[in-house]
Amino acid sequence: MIKELESQICSMRMLMIETADEKGFTHPDTVEYSQALDELLNIYDESRSN
């Protein structure tokens, strides 16, 4: 599960960065990906602490 989360985090981070480069940091798509990344990171942190 940890490896899968790490892969999802990496993919989401890259998608967010690419979107920010193309559309800007405040574009709704960038914000949406940033929020999704935050959720994945929270799940990851919770998984690591258990």
FIVEX-832099 format. One line per field, with one value per residue: x, y, z of N, C-alpha, C, O, CB in turn; residue number from 1. Coordinates in nm, 2 decimals. Glycine has a CB too. Layout:
N
n.px c(X,...)
n.py c(Y,...)
n.pz c(Z,...)
ca.px c(X,...)
ca.py c(Y,...)
ca.pz c(Z,...)
c.px c(X,...)
c.py c(Y,...)
c.pz c(Z,...)
o.px c(X,...)
o.py c(Y,...)
o.pz c(Z,...)
cb.px c(X,...)
cb.py c(Y,...)
cb.pz c(Z,...)
num c(NUM,...)
//
This chain:
50
n.px c(0.08,0.19,0.39,0.22,0.08,0.30,0.36,0.13,0.14,0.37,0.29,0.07,0.19,0.36,0.16,0.03,0.24,0.30,0.05,0.04,0.26,0.16,-0.09,-0.10,-0.05,-0.28,-0.50,-0.80,-0.78,-0.51,-0.53,-0.71,-0.56,-0.36,-0.50,-0.59,-0.34,-0.26,-0.45,-0.36,-0.11,-0.17,-0.30,-0.09,0.09,-0.06,-0.07,0.20,0.24,0.11)
n.py c(-0.12,0.13,0.17,0.20,0.43,0.61,0.61,0.72,0.97,1.08,1.09,1.26,1.49,1.56,1.61,1.83,2.02,2.04,2.14,2.38,2.51,2.54,2.66,2.83,2.91,2.96,2.86,2.69,2.41,2.35,2.41,2.21,1.98,2.02,2.01,1.74,1.62,1.70,1.55,1.29,1.29,1.33,1.08,0.91,0.99,0.92,0.64,0.57,0.63,0.44)
n.pz c(0.00,0.07,-0.13,-0.35,-0.28,-0.27,-0.54,-0.65,-0.53,-0.65,-0.92,-0.91,-0.81,-1.03,-1.22,-1.11,-1.11,-1.39,-1.48,-1.34,-1.46,-1.72,-1.70,-1.48,-1.13,-0.98,-1.12,-1.15,-1.21,-1.13,-0.86,-0.78,-0.83,-0.65,-0.40,-0.41,-0.40,-0.15,0.00,-0.06,0.06,0.32,0.37,0.33,0.53,0.75,0.72,0.74,1.01,1.14)
ca.px c(0.00,0.28,0.45,0.12,0.06,0.41,0.35,0.02,0.18,0.46,0.21,-0.02,0.28,0.40,0.05,0.01,0.35,0.28,-0.06,0.08,0.34,0.08,-0.21,-0.08,-0.07,-0.42,-0.60,-0.88,-0.72,-0.39,-0.57,-0.77,-0.46,-0.29,-0.58,-0.58,-0.21,-0.27,-0.52,-0.28,0.00,-0.23,-0.32,0.05,0.14,-0.14,-0.03,0.33,0.25,0.05)
ca.py c(0.00,0.24,0.19,0.25,0.57,0.69,0.63,0.82,1.10,1.13,1.12,1.38,1.61,1.60,1.66,1.96,2.10,2.06,2.22,2.51,2.57,2.57,2.74,2.92,2.85,2.98,2.81,2.58,2.27,2.34,2.40,2.08,1.88,2.05,1.96,1.60,1.58,1.71,1.43,1.17,1.31,1.30,0.94,0.86,1.02,0.84,0.51,0.56,0.64,0.32)
ca.pz c(0.00,0.08,-0.26,-0.44,-0.24,-0.32,-0.69,-0.68,-0.49,-0.75,-1.04,-0.88,-0.80,-1.16,-1.29,-1.06,-1.16,-1.53,-1.49,-1.29,-1.56,-1.84,-1.67,-1.37,-1.00,-0.93,-1.21,-1.08,-1.23,-1.05,-0.72,-0.76,-0.82,-0.52,-0.30,-0.42,-0.35,0.00,0.06,-0.07,0.15,0.46,0.38,0.34,0.67,0.85,0.69,0.79,1.15,1.20)
c.px c(0.09,0.34,0.35,0.09,0.18,0.41,0.24,0.06,0.28,0.38,0.13,0.07,0.32,0.28,0.02,0.12,0.33,0.16,-0.03,0.17,0.26,-0.03,-0.20,-0.11,-0.21,-0.53,-0.67,-0.83,-0.60,-0.43,-0.64,-0.67,-0.38,-0.37,-0.58,-0.44,-0.20,-0.34,-0.43,-0.17,-0.05,-0.25,-0.19,0.10,0.07,-0.09,0.11,0.34,0.18,0.13)
c.py c(0.13,0.28,0.25,0.40,0.66,0.71,0.73,0.96,1.16,1.17,1.25,1.51,1.65,1.66,1.80,2.06,2.14,2.16,2.36,2.58,2.62,2.67,2.84,2.85,2.86,2.93,2.70,2.44,2.25,2.33,2.27,1.97,1.90,1.99,1.80,1.55,1.59,1.59,1.31,1.17,1.28,1.15,0.87,0.87,0.93,0.69,0.48,0.56,0.52,0.20)
c.pz c(0.00,-0.06,-0.36,-0.41,-0.29,-0.47,-0.72,-0.64,-0.60,-0.88,-1.02,-0.87,-0.94,-1.24,-1.24,-1.11,-1.31,-1.55,-1.45,-1.40,-1.68,-1.81,-1.56,-1.23,-0.94,-1.01,-1.13,-1.09,-1.14,-0.90,-0.69,-0.74,-0.69,-0.40,-0.30,-0.37,-0.20,0.06,0.05,0.04,0.30,0.48,0.40,0.48,0.77,0.84,0.75,0.95,1.22,1.19)
o.px c(0.05,0.34,0.38,0.08,0.15,0.44,0.26,0.02,0.26,0.41,0.13,0.03,0.32,0.31,-0.01,0.08,0.34,0.17,-0.07,0.15,0.29,-0.05,-0.28,-0.18,-0.25,-0.65,-0.61,-0.83,-0.58,-0.38,-0.61,-0.68,-0.33,-0.31,-0.58,-0.44,-0.15,-0.29,-0.43,-0.13,0.02,-0.22,-0.17,0.15,0.13,-0.08,0.13,0.42,0.20,0.09)
o.py c(0.22,0.39,0.33,0.48,0.77,0.82,0.81,1.05,1.28,1.27,1.34,1.61,1.77,1.76,1.89,2.17,2.25,2.25,2.46,2.70,2.72,2.76,2.93,2.75,2.78,2.95,2.62,2.36,2.14,2.25,2.21,1.89,1.80,1.93,1.74,1.44,1.50,1.54,1.23,1.07,1.22,1.10,0.77,0.78,0.88,0.62,0.37,0.50,0.50,0.09)
o.pz c(-0.07,-0.10,-0.44,-0.50,-0.34,-0.52,-0.81,-0.71,-0.63,-0.93,-1.11,-0.92,-0.97,-1.31,-1.32,-1.15,-1.35,-1.64,-1.51,-1.42,-1.74,-1.89,-1.54,-1.23,-0.85,-0.98,-1.05,-1.00,-1.07,-0.83,-0.58,-0.65,-0.63,-0.31,-0.19,-0.30,-0.13,0.17,0.15,0.10,0.38,0.58,0.48,0.54,0.86,0.94,0.81,1.01,1.34,1.23)
cb.px c(-0.09,0.39,0.51,-0.01,0.05,0.54,0.32,-0.11,0.26,0.56,0.12,-0.10,0.40,0.45,-0.08,0.02,0.49,0.25,-0.18,0.15,0.45,0.02,-0.33,-0.16,0.03,-0.44,-0.54,-1.02,-0.68,-0.30,-0.68,-0.87,-0.36,-0.27,-0.73,-0.60,-0.10,-0.34,-0.65,-0.22,0.06,-0.37,-0.39,0.14,0.12,-0.29,-0.03,0.42,0.17,-0.09)
cb.py c(0.00,0.22,0.06,0.16,0.58,0.61,0.49,0.78,1.10,1.02,1.01,1.36,1.57,1.47,1.58,1.95,2.04,1.93,2.17,2.50,2.47,2.44,2.65,3.04,2.91,3.13,2.75,2.59,2.25,2.46,2.52,2.05,1.89,2.20,2.01,1.55,1.67,1.84,1.41,1.16,1.45,1.37,0.88,0.92,1.17,0.85,0.47,0.67,0.76,0.29)
cb.pz c(0.12,0.18,-0.31,-0.42,-0.09,-0.29,-0.75,-0.59,-0.36,-0.78,-1.07,-0.75,-0.71,-1.24,-1.27,-0.90,-1.14,-1.60,-1.41,-1.16,-1.61,-1.89,-1.64,-1.38,-0.90,-0.90,-1.34,-1.12,-1.37,-1.07,-0.69,-0.88,-0.94,-0.50,-0.31,-0.57,-0.41,0.04,-0.02,-0.21,0.15,0.47,0.26,0.23,0.70,0.82,0.55,0.74,1.20,1.13)
num c(1,2,3,4,5,6,7,8,9,10,11,12,13,14,15,16,17,18,19,20,21,22,23,24,25,26,27,28,29,30,31,32,33,34,35,36,37,38,39,40,41,42,43,44,45,46,47,48,49,50)
//
